[in-house]
Amino acid sequence: MKSIVTDEPMLQEPVDRGARLVAISLLEDAQKAAEKLTSLSKELRDGDIAGNEALHDFRVSIRRLRSWVRAFKPWLSDDLRPKQRRRFSRIAETTRIARDASVHLEWLRKERSALSARQRVGHTWLIERLEAQRSDGIDEALEAAMDFAPAIPKLTRRLESYRAPVRDAGDTARFGAVVAERLVKESEELRSQLAAVHSFTDVKQLHRARIAAKNLRYVAEPVSDLIRDGGSTIETVKALQDVLGDLHDVHVFADELVPATEDAAGSRARRVSEVVLADDKDESESEDDRVRRARARDPGPGLLGIARLLHERGMHAYARLESDWLNDAGAPFFERVSELAAELGRRSSRQNLEIEHKYLLKRLPLAAVDAPSVEIEQGYLPGEKLVERLRRIRFADGAEKWFRTVKAGKGLERVELEEEADADVSRAMWQLTEGRRVHKRRYSIRESEVLVWEVDEFLDRDLVLAEIELPTSETVFELPPWLKDVLDREVTDEPEYSNARLTQSPVEPRASKETGYGAQPLGLE
């Protein structure tokens, strides 16, 4: 699925509008999927790939819609009421039978060569059974699609307008900020559900983790183009979904094998009994031969062989899950989601309003020793009303990026607009910053899921500053103990400690000391 929200200003829209625009887009996608499914009804009944893919796409479109409506229920509930949400749930359930049977049949046909001649009797018997289930399920799925498509225009009209206050509109929650909150919540839910999984037999826990992975993905997808590394994040969740989905299919198929085996056992007993009690016995064939012939048609051995192959499939999938995600193996991914959500929240906050507190420190705090850091050299272009900055960031691995930033305002709240810049253009403009530059190392110390302290150790003067950027000006936070130990005072409202003002003050070279991966100027001349 392509990103629905593709422009930055959308993040600052009221959440009522943003959530509705995405919901309308998802409804349109679901309508197209429903119409495509009904147009391919023959292919679906014939078991063609196109028909099966259309059924899959329709189910996914409904899942995306359900996940979005659930995540943004406080803003959508007036227009998508419980009756309609239950309708979405019924569609998902009525299409499940045909989908499950199709998936099981596809796997069974691939595994035929792994079974002996005798076991293939059970293989054929089970395929016929699943084909019958699939046929019944297809009728229900097509009926659900035909009933759903005509209802879309009415739902869309209801979502196209909403009530909003004329006064205090600035206090309205922003779409991007709410999406960021949902990303954190869905990520935490997925992490919690994975932590509850301890074995292949934890069926309920694995199912809950699968649903949590879907919910995270379907909240992130509509804004993936605006999230740094959004595409790779979605691909990572999809890979997890595939593993959990494979485990789910194994468990569902295992449940299907239980009644199938019971039916097969009853069928075998009836055939043997009929052979023994038949009146028109062939005198040339002994009763033992007739019993053996009846048992040769027994699907039982084949079902047992299929059960063993199914178990192997499940154990292989669980091994992948355990290696990549369990026992907190997925921690780097969840940390990345938290960082992306924090970035999204910052970019969404009140039309790029930067809300931060800044503190003067007596020395570099001990907490910075083990914290990740980058080396920064930045210069300021000539200007009075607007402060335009060029920044070059060098990472620990040697990689570097350029950014161009415009700021306005002072104190706690300031407008900030930033974008990544072309390196060649930035180097050419760098000459204009002569005499207005600073050089520092920045340490990032995470305080919570959404709050990160940034400690700047200036390399061209004897100065250490710490700052924290807040989602809103009302956000409550406390100074951590490690900062209190080295705190001089808060300097948020002291303009002389802004980077732009510091570039105009005399540079006081620092004493030589250990500074990690290079404290020399970045050589931008």
Buried (B, 14 or more C-beta within 10 A) or exposed (E): BEBBBEEBEBBBBBBBBBBBBBBBBBBEBBBBBBBBBBEBBEBBBEBEEEBBBBBBBBBBBBBBBBBBBBBBEEBBEEBBEEEBBEBBEEBBEBBBBBBBBBBBBEBBEEBEEEBEEBBBBBBEBBBEBBEEBBEEBBBBBBEBBBBBBEBBEEBBEBBEEBEEEEEEEEEBBBBBBBBBBBBBBBBBBBBEBBBEBEEBEBBEBBBBBBBBBBBBBBBBBBBBBBBEEBEEBBEBBBBBBEBBBBBBBBBBBBEBBEEBBEBBBEBBEEBBEEBEEEEEEEEEEEEEEBBEEBBEEBBBBBBEBBBEBBEEBBEEBBEBBBEBBBEEEBEEBBEBBBBBBBBBBBBBBBEBBBBBBBBBBEEBBEBBEEBEBBBBBBBBBEEEEEBBBBBBBBEEEEEEBBBBBBBEEBEBBBBBBBEEBEEEEBBEBBEEBEEBBBBBBBBBBBBEBBBBBBBBBBBBBEBBBBBBBBBBEEEEEEBBEBBEEBBEEBBEEBEEBBBBBBBEEEEEEBEEEEBEEEBEEBEBE
